[in-house]
């Protein structure tokens, strides 16, 4: 199988109020962010198997109407990226869909980019997150 990769300039949300312009590389093995194209060491690397989903943000979710945005969701964090226009957003979504088609999992749980069969997955609700109650938590007689 031939190795495919897509790359381009994007702005990456580093916090709620700041963005960093970086070089994004998407390959069959993972997603990597570099400060510049000629830098060898990635500032962020996400393996394809860790990506739960990718989707463009609607215009109501976008912070500004001037640019286009998409998000990459992992178990631990959601990464937001900004591109200049609709053509770039469409190109990135097509690249992710091509990678999605090439990374079908063999276990029947769907691919790594979000087409999982919902009958096998159940999200953890916040109130159910701490169902384990160790005996040291029994504080019946303590106040």
Buried (B, 14 or more C-beta within 10 A) or exposed (E): EEEEEBBBEBBBBBEEEEBEEBBBBBBBBBBBBBEEEEEEEBBBBBEBEBBBBBBBBEEEEBBEEEBBBBBBBBEEEEBBBBBBEEEBBEEBBEBBEBBBEBBEEEEEEBBBBBBBEEEEEEEEEEEEEEEEEEEEEEEEEEE
